[in-house]
Amino acid sequence: DHPPVLDPDQAMLPGAPLVHAVHESNVLIHVPIRKGDVDKAFADADVVLDGLFSTTWQEHAYLQPEAGTAWVDDAGKVVVETAGQWLHEDRRQIAAMLELDESDVIVRYNAIGGAFGGREDLSIQHLLALAAWNLRGRYPRQKIALQWSREESMIGHHKRHPMRIECQWAANQNGTVTAVRSRIVADGGAYASTSVEVMKCAAVFATGCYEIPNIETDGYVAYTNNIPSGAFRGFGAPQAQFAAESMITRIAQALKLDPADVRRRNMYREGSLEPTGQPLPAGVSALMVLEAAIAEAGSRMPAWRAESLPPHIRRGYGIASGIKNVGYSFGYPDNATATVELFGRGEIERAIVRVGAADVGQGTHLAMQQIAAGVLSVEMSQIDMVTDDSSEAPNAGSASASRLTLLAGGAVHAAAKDALQRYQGSEEQHVVATANFRPPATTALDPATGAGRPNFCYGYAAQAVVVDVNTITGNVSVRAIVSAHDVGKAINRQQVEGQIEGCLAQALGYTLLENFIVRDGQVMTPHFSTYLLPTSLDMPIEIVPVILELADPVGPFGARGMAEMPLVPFAPAVAAALHDAVGIWLSDLPFTPERVVTALIKKEIHESVS
């Protein structure tokens, strides 16, 4: 027997025990990105800073654990009722496992409370289908049911990838960042899941939303005997930009410059080149979003500064920016299909919108209904939505990558427009139109240099935070958050604000509270009594969403996705505020009271010695 492989760096060493004997090594993927002349840029720089950052696992903690029912209907089809993020992909995988035609499998989604990437992989769907299929003769038309307990859910499905990021950043005296060298190592756990794509994203975002002429990034994912890692809201961007944004602020501190000015100097603009060497997709609003966050925070700053605090409470302020792709990437032919039916004599009396888009609490179905109503100029009450049955609704793709508003919405917009034109151009009382929406193509990354067009759209965010630090206990309380986002067009403003607020709760947990512990390959925090989630009392008194509507050139009515973006800049904004409050830099998530107190003690010892 071999000892378990628990550390991803150790797992990649020659001679390490293999997690999967069929592979030659435990390295699941290596993503290199090369741009410019990094060695020369470092040699010529006025300042070079080193950074070492680590993040840990995060549990999705959706309201409903995995559950479902399955049976074989009178037509001999396997029916699975459950919850997930992609109807037709679940159907495809189940059909393949049972060696059935896809048309012989029906997947139906029920309303659930959240997913956050945690339902992208199959959990119990295939088990339900297998049981129903194998028992169909013994128990005809009987339903098979299966439900995981919360503990089973927490140890059974994948988590956010832990990452270790070593980096060097070089800059000139005026704050221009000239070069970045990064090494990212992620713990993929025992199975691949979506680790390959997560690391591609992390590597692309290792330099944040800044145009840097010289880049050398190496991203690795290693198999280990730990719990598997996979998709989670942000998909590699929060981990990578925790490091990148922290380094931008530290460079500003080292050069005695305003962190906002250093961001302004280096930030992406229209036509800027990505690390992969291609111009950014049109609609680059990173700078406008930053200025909006700074302006809103500035208007509130006098009130924040005027508040009286006990002597052991220190207040600090921090800012950070963020970028995240919208839609699938790296050459995947992303698309969505929708069908619109119109009924009525002379004028539209009723419409049916068919779009197989999972609503996991984010309000997608309402947004699709609003888009159709906007195109057709009818009341929403006249539109029936068919969305949750793979046999009745066409494939709109996954509820992930912040893609459904843009892609599924684009398909609904196109189908509704086509149906309306057909209806107005004929005397038919029933018109049907189907549209397949395809965004601009992306490309795979070059395996040696990372060159390519990784994404067709980005979302941009910026945040300003106010934190209070208890210097006795180490507890960090977030007093206020300003979160600015360019959403292209807010199809439903209330839902956009709700996504910002909900995502910030998840970001706060990731940054301050949620310490998922795995020891010797075993999960040590399988309950909410040991894995702490933020409650309403942990959330700040003030959350200020700032919504910019700078139309995206691709999205319906100019809309682009935004549901993941609030998670991206939050941790580095809190890290900057912590430094502003008490003069310590924390580089390991989460910022638990123990870590804060330890850093304060080290700072006090260092100051007393010097």
Helices and strands as residue ranges (DSSP letters): H 8-11, E 27-35, H 38-44, E 47-54, E 67-72, E 78-82, H 87-98, G 102-104, E 105-109, H 125-134, E 144-147, H 150-156, E 163-171, E 177-189, H 195-204, G 205-207, E 214-223, H 237-254, H 259-266, H 286-306, E 313-325, E 336-343, E 350-354, H 364-376, G 380-382, E 383-386, H 404-424, E 430-437, E 458-470, E 476-486, H 493-508, I 509-513, E 518-519, E 522-523, G 536-538, E 542-548, G 556-558, H 567-582, H 593-609
